[in-house]
């Protein structure tokens, strides 16, 4: 649990549960979530290529 708290402080999350979400997923899934979020915020201007 100490490792989670250290990472939480480093990334600036207010809640450990937020940090835990990112610690338990694969890189591929994390990248998928990031891309989806950017597309929602930026719209059609977002493209990985």
PEQUI-V514483 format. One line per field, one symbol per residue. ss: DSSP state (@ for helix, = for strand, . for the rest). Layout:
# PEQUI-V514483
ss=???
This chain:
# PEQUI-V514483
ss=.@@@@@@@@@@....@@@@@@@@...@@@@@@@@@@@@@@@@@@@....
